[in-house]
């Protein structure tokens, strides 16, 4: 199994062997504890529940505290579930580090984008807007959204102003530049979703190896 929970620390830049500057995102990947191993026989599918980030015991509900105690791990802040193969050897109580990504060239990064609040159509959907000349009363507004008498309604999915950002997204085939297993750090090329401190799920890319 090559999946981990991580935290986005920020962006920086490094130089490759040929002296070219490469923008990278630094991700704290693990250590993650295996809290539960789900199998086809007991749960109907194969998966592993991972935990990340220490949490004070008094801030954890009693049922969840018992869940952690049963697995033999400390109280954790984040829980995520990832699918695995039936022959995966991971079991409750195991600890996974960034070393699982050594030798992996591309990963998928799952996260939540930055929230932008309520935004208009020009920022949210990249509308061009109206003229900026004198006498025009149409600058940054939506324009016509309706129809004639028939059908006389606004179609579903019409691009309009509204909440922007704060949605789940998966960025596929992100290139791994460095894996610093001793520090539980992974450096990937370019940007990944979310602000600094955002929780991410990292998994080996499905399409490219």
JORANOR-V15416 format. One record per residue. N is the residue number from 1. RES is the residue in three letters. SS is DSSP state (2 for helix, 1 for strand, 0 for the rest). PSI is psi as a letter, one per 30 degrees, with the letter a starting at -180 (NA if undefined). BURIAL is 1 if it has 24 or more other C-alpha atoms within 12 Angstrom, else 0. Layout:
BEGIN
{{N;RES;SS;PSI;BURIAL} {N;RES;SS;PSI;BURIAL}}
END
This chain:
BEGIN
{{1;UNK;0;k;1} {2;UNK;0;i;1} {3;UNK;1;k;1} {4;UNK;1;l;1} {5;UNK;1;k;1} {6;UNK;1;a;1} {7;UNK;1;k;1} {8;UNK;1;k;1} {9;UNK;1;e;1} {10;UNK;1;a;1} {11;UNK;1;l;1} {12;UNK;1;a;0} {13;UNK;1;k;0} {14;UNK;1;l;0} {15;UNK;1;k;0} {16;UNK;0;a;0} {17;UNK;0;f;0} {18;UNK;0;g;0} {19;UNK;0;g;0} {20;UNK;0;k;0} {21;UNK;1;k;0} {22;UNK;1;j;0} {23;UNK;1;k;0} {24;UNK;1;l;1} {25;UNK;1;k;1} {26;UNK;1;k;1} {27;UNK;1;k;1} {28;UNK;1;j;1} {29;UNK;1;j;1} {30;UNK;0;a;1} {31;UNK;0;k;1} {32;UNK;1;k;1} {33;UNK;1;k;1} {34;UNK;1;j;1} {35;UNK;1;e;1} {36;UNK;1;k;1} {37;UNK;1;j;1} {38;UNK;1;k;1} {39;UNK;0;l;0} {40;UNK;2;e;0} {41;UNK;2;e;0} {42;UNK;2;e;0} {43;UNK;2;f;0} {44;UNK;0;f;0} {45;UNK;0;l;0} {46;UNK;0;k;1} {47;UNK;1;l;1} {48;UNK;1;k;1} {49;UNK;1;k;1} {50;UNK;1;k;1} {51;UNK;1;k;1} {52;UNK;1;k;1} {53;UNK;1;k;1} {54;UNK;1;k;0} {55;UNK;0;k;0} {56;UNK;0;k;0} {57;UNK;2;e;0} {58;UNK;2;f;0} {59;UNK;2;g;0} {60;UNK;0;k;0} {61;UNK;0;l;0} {62;UNK;2;e;0} {63;UNK;2;e;0} {64;UNK;2;e;1} {65;UNK;2;e;0} {66;UNK;2;e;0} {67;UNK;2;e;1} {68;UNK;2;e;1} {69;UNK;2;e;0} {70;UNK;2;e;0} {71;UNK;2;f;1} {72;UNK;0;g;0} {73;UNK;0;l;1} {74;UNK;0;l;1} {75;UNK;0;k;1} {76;UNK;1;l;1} {77;UNK;1;e;1} {78;UNK;1;k;1} {79;UNK;1;k;1} {80;UNK;1;l;1} {81;UNK;1;k;1} {82;UNK;1;k;1} {83;UNK;1;k;1} {84;UNK;0;l;1} {85;UNK;0;l;0} {86;UNK;0;f;0} {87;UNK;0;g;0} {88;UNK;0;k;0} {89;UNK;0;f;0} {90;UNK;0;k;1} {91;UNK;0;l;1} {92;UNK;0;k;1} {93;UNK;0;f;1} {94;UNK;0;l;0} {95;UNK;1;k;1} {96;UNK;1;k;1} {97;UNK;0;a;1} {98;UNK;2;f;1} {99;UNK;2;f;1} {100;UNK;2;f;1} {101;UNK;2;g;1} {102;UNK;0;k;1} {103;UNK;0;f;0} {104;UNK;0;k;1} {105;UNK;0;e;1} {106;UNK;1;k;1} {107;UNK;1;l;1} {108;UNK;1;k;1} {109;UNK;1;k;1} {110;UNK;1;k;1} {111;UNK;1;a;1} {112;UNK;1;k;1} {113;UNK;0;l;1} {114;UNK;0;k;0} {115;UNK;1;k;0} {116;UNK;1;f;0} {117;UNK;1;a;0} {118;UNK;1;k;0} {119;UNK;1;l;0} {120;UNK;0;l;1} {121;UNK;2;f;1} {122;UNK;2;e;0} {123;UNK;2;e;0} {124;UNK;2;e;0} {125;UNK;2;g;0} {126;UNK;0;h;0} {127;UNK;0;l;0} {128;UNK;0;f;0} {129;UNK;0;a;0} {130;UNK;0;a;0} {131;UNK;0;l;0} {132;UNK;0;g;0} {133;UNK;0;l;0} {134;UNK;0;k;0} {135;UNK;0;f;0} {136;UNK;0;k;0} {137;UNK;0;g;0} {138;UNK;0;j;0} {139;UNK;0;d;0} {140;UNK;0;g;0} {141;UNK;0;l;0} {142;UNK;0;e;1} {143;UNK;0;a;0} {144;UNK;0;k;0} {145;UNK;0;f;0} {146;UNK;0;a;0} {147;UNK;0;a;0} {148;UNK;0;a;0} {149;UNK;0;e;0} {150;UNK;0;k;0} {151;UNK;0;f;0} {152;UNK;0;h;0} {153;UNK;0;l;0} {154;UNK;0;k;0} {155;UNK;0;k;0} {156;UNK;0;k;0} {157;UNK;0;g;0} {158;UNK;0;k;0} {159;UNK;0;j;1} {160;UNK;0;l;1} {161;UNK;0;l;1} {162;UNK;1;a;0} {163;UNK;1;k;0} {164;UNK;1;k;0} {165;UNK;1;a;0} {166;UNK;0;h;0} {167;UNK;0;l;0} {168;UNK;1;k;0} {169;UNK;1;k;0} {170;UNK;1;k;0} {171;UNK;1;j;1} {172;UNK;1;l;1} {173;UNK;1;h;1} {174;UNK;1;k;1} {175;UNK;1;k;1} {176;UNK;1;k;1} {177;UNK;1;e;1} {178;UNK;1;k;1} {179;UNK;1;j;1} {180;UNK;1;i;1} {181;UNK;2;e;0} {182;UNK;2;f;0} {183;UNK;2;g;0} {184;UNK;0;h;1} {185;UNK;1;k;1} {186;UNK;1;k;1} {187;UNK;1;k;1} {188;UNK;1;l;1} {189;UNK;1;k;1} {190;UNK;0;a;1} {191;UNK;0;l;1} {192;UNK;0;l;1} {193;UNK;0;l;1} {194;UNK;0;l;1} {195;UNK;0;l;1} {196;UNK;0;k;0} {197;UNK;0;f;0} {198;UNK;0;k;1} {199;UNK;1;k;1} {200;UNK;1;l;1} {201;UNK;1;k;1} {202;UNK;1;k;1} {203;UNK;1;l;1} {204;UNK;1;k;1} {205;UNK;0;k;1} {206;UNK;0;f;0} {207;UNK;0;e;0} {208;UNK;0;k;0} {209;UNK;0;NA;0}}
END
